[in-house]
Amino acid sequence: MAGVHHAEVIAHKVGEPFGTLVLAIAITIMEVSLIVSLMLAGGAETNALARDTVFAAIMIILTGIIGLCLLVGGHFSRKHRLRARLNLALVQQLQVSA
């Protein structure tokens, strides 16, 4: 928690475009250090931990990007009109697949 606070203070001092990069790099370093420490403490059973963690992060990011593209594309095309009931069903399907 203190590391995030210090990174946030530095990000405010650096400014907007580089502050975001400072925060992203700080979080990435913390995540990598946690994964490495778990792999070192777990022994041979945790060999696939890094692969699985990266795969999970990629899947979460891609799901968010696809959802955002669907939302923006549907907003700008305005070719289809859907009823509220159908919209709810589609959102529920997206939640299940996420």
Buried (B, 14 or more C-beta within 10 A) or exposed (E): EEEEEEBBEBBEEBEEEEBEEBBEEBEEEEEEEEBEEEBEEEEEEBEEBBEEBEEEEEEEEEEEEEBEEEEEEBEEEEEEEEEEEEEEEEEEEBEEEE
